[in-house]
Amino acid sequence: MKKSIVTLGILLSTTSFIFAQEKQNTGTVKDTVQSKNKTKEIEEVVIIAYGTQKKGEVTGSVGRVSAESFKDRPIARVDQALTGQIAGVKTRSTTGKPGEPLEIRVRGTASISASNSPLYVIDGIVADDMANISPDDVQSIEVLKDAASTAMYGSRGSNGIVIVTTKKGNTGKPSFTFSQYYGVQTIEKKLDIMSSSEWIDYATEAINKRWVALAPGNSASDSYAVRANYYNLPNTTDYNLANINTMLDPRWGTNQVAYIDWQDAFYRPAAIQNYQLSVRGGSSNVKYAISAAYFDQEGMALNTGFNRFNLSAVVDVNISSKWKAGIALRPSYSQSYGAAVDGKDNEAHKMLSMVPVAELGAGLYTNFWNNIRYRWAGSTVSPIGTLENTTNNTNEFRMLSSMYMSYDILPDLNFKISGAATNNFNINNGYTPTFNLVTNIPGQVSIASRRTVNYNRYLGEALLNYKKTFGSHTITALAGYSAENYRTTAQYNRNKGFANDDLKTFNFTQSASVLNSEYTASEWMLTSLFGRVNYDYQKKYMVFASIRRDGSSRFSWNHLYGDFAAFGAAWKVDKENFLKDRSWLSNLKLRYSWGENGNNAIGEYRHFGTLAGGNYSFGGALSNGLVPNSIESTELTWEKTQSSDFGLELGLFNRIDFSADYYIKKTNDLLLQEPIASATGYTTAWRNVGSVENKGLELELSTKNLTGQFKWNTSANIAFNNNKVLKLGNNNKPIYTGFSNLTNIIQVGEELNSFYLYEAIGVLSTADINNAGVAKTTGAIAGDVKYRDSNGDGKIDDNDRHIIGSPTPDYYWGFTNTFSYKGFDLSVFFQGQKGGYSYALLGRAIDRPGMGTTTNVMGNWANRWRSDADPGDGKTPRLDGTTGGLLDTRWLYDATYIQLKNVTLGYNFPQELVSKLKISNLRLYVSLENVWRKDNYYGGYNPESVQSDGTDYGAYPNAKVYMMGLNFNF
């Protein structure tokens, strides 16, 4: 080995930016032999706020995901790459609708009325989301979790920061990369709803009960003719006059009616595909990276889907030895289409409620066009016909552009200015034709709509960077200024009644009536001054401090500005003399940080008393005017989060890396839309009241289990979080939230949005009804739901609602194993969570007693209470019970799940083979996404598909994806 070899380079690879340095060796012969067996010191570089740091020098808590971990997965958006990869970063697929983003939470939920979403930064530029970026363009994703890492972004760092670094150009001739995959999606699971035979049995019982109760002498065995005679109806095969409450359809169980599985008809196998071509290259003075990508995802629900076309062009220029400049342009165009599927009263809800029987001639198109509805069903229009004939297209053009110029004033002092613009243009066109042509003519009740939204965001920044090394001392300093402006305009028109349904476009001049005609505009600004100083002694002792001052137009004049400071320290214990020669210890670092962040994400003009349109009467005639619609909040100011983090990093044998972080995160002066006395003329007002605390532990482990020809690596992470409300306004008076403010509560001492429900404990028997000691609802009958008398007053009423769990899981985790042998590699990725609850409002909507028989219900009703002798499953009440209006725990589900998220098997063809084809790095792979899931959730499609309060009103189901892909360079 040569006595002095120094290799310092920046390697751009699919894994990470890596600094590799082989240190100078001037030892004895013995030392030289030992050094031959040592692994070359490799130190990863991570992205932090306004810069980079070697991983060993980082004093904050930063998680990292490299492109290698998701390069072979069928992900539509960059945020999907974070699932299960970083401890303390929780992602939820709240809907399986194509193209929709995930919900991301970093270290729990801290705010009640303000946003809990993290800040996104793309190549140093603040962005609203990551929709402009193709996953194939991403080099790495860093998540800044603690206040020490996020404080440099001040008012927007309280919920964490997601930093995306894209691939850049390199020196050399152009290098082209092509990647492609194609796959098929199928529904992850079906809901258990009644089959046609089960529904017929269900409807028969209900109808016979009503018939027998109608008049003395009536029997459940009475024929259709007998019942028709009772109503003086003709006994014919025309059943349109039948009284469906007391008369059975004599065709049930025969081939004279159609039997339908609506889920099978509604959801279909759907294609998903992606294509990307990129070129990177350059010289010592100019480097470029250009890419184009097309993504297309059909929805599993009929006539729904999403497609996107991305372009990216990044150029960096060394103008001279001191001047550098760069520009990045990232336009994208996307289209989503299809009728609204998920949510209350939308098509999935309607589909699950459809009676599984229809007239033969109508089938799937019952009650649609000229088809009459099935007499024993409700009036819902066929969801299949609705999906196939509704126009709901959203087209969006986005442009994310940025440029910078930097100048080295001195060898250790750099000045950089940058500017960025985000320009989005969104247009939605909708048309719902006249579906019922039995009682209407085409166009008569048709509705056309058009919504346009223009969003423009401009950012300017100036940064001054200083770095100087004095022997064993290194000082790095940063000072900066930024200014941002946001402006949104929106116009919405909706009209009803047209000459016909031939032109499915919005034309207000031809409509019979105007339903909506609105125009809105909003604007806000943010200006900031910030600075940071880092000190490093001998690469062993590191400290830093930062401060930022933000001014937001969202607050009143007296409270525009907020100051946010942070500091931290780290000790590289393994660099100490008593440990540095230990070959088994590759890393030991202790970290501590403290900082404060702010939150102003409440929307515009909240501190003003605003006006809305209204009518006044003058001389008996109505005149247009304005009326107050919100109360002024002159003292409204910043929500602030203080956070402490204690960290440990440990590396053993150059094969085991472990990290642990314990944090305490307290949010004060909560921005809360607080209920106020109705005597004021208003119901709520924006205030700074209360506080919420999150405490948690995060653990990450990566190991190199086998390192020979057969390699096996493991990475695992787990995060625990405890959430508690410490204080609220109005003398800590609880705030009721959730569905109709009846399912959740925000209360001091409890977790945010805890479930506040009646607790169902069984079904009332006749003996219970006759026992005065058994608490019951007023008017309860045998077969009704039995509830816990939580306050012990002998009756069941609103006072018996009590807290039963919360949406927050006890912990969530991810676990990945990768194997490789020669050209083959296999990756297996599990993730999941333990604890927390989901409330299935969708399940309740089709699962409560007393709904009648004109809709379908959940499959558990096949095991309903019928009598004391036939009590069913002991949980499902009688079908004609009296407790259908109560929201109780029968629809509260444990949200624990374990999921085999992804399995990928790939093969890299030998270089000597692919070189004959004039290409390089030819790779073929198959990937399975959402392979298997074990959960306890039966009231909806996915236990993650819930709102922030934990309620699910029917989300678009997730898809299993079976796909094959191909990558190569040339």
Secondary structure by P-SEA (a helix, b strand, c coil): cccbbbbbbbbbccccbbbbbbccccccaaaaaaaaacccbbbbbbbcccccccccccccbbbbbcccccccccccccccccccccccbbbbcccccccbbbbbbcccccccccccbbbbbccccccccccccccccccbbbbbcccccccccccccccbbbbbbcbbbbcccbbbbbbbcccccccccccccccaaaaaaaaaaaaaaaaaaccccccccccaaaaaaaacccccccccccccccccccccccccbbbbaaaaaaccccccbbbbbbbbccccccccccbbbbbbbbbcccccbbbbbbbbbbbbbccccccccbbbbbbbbbccccccccccccaaaaaaacccccccccccccccccccccccccccccaaaaaacbbbbbbbbbbbbbccccccccccbbbbbbbbbbbbbbbbbbbbccccccccccccbbbbbbbbbbbbbbbbbbbbbbbbbcccbbbbbbbbbbbbbbbbbbbbbbbccccccccccccccccccccccbbbbbbbccccccbbbbbbcccccccccbbbbbbbccccccccbbbbbbccccccccccccccccccccbbbbbbbcbbbbbcccccccccbbbbbbccccccbbbbbcccccccccccccbbbbbbbbbbbbbccccbbbbbbbbbbbbccccccccccccccccbbbbbccbbbbbbbbbbbbbccccccbbbbbbbbbbbbbbbbccccccccccccccccccccccccccccccbbbbbcbbbccccccccccccccccccccbbbbccccccccccccccccccccccccbbbbbbbbcccbbbbbbbbbccbbbbbcccccccccccccccbbbccccccccccccccccccccccccccccccccccccccccccccbbbbbbbccaaaaaaaccccccccccccccccccccccccccccccccccccccccccccccccccccc
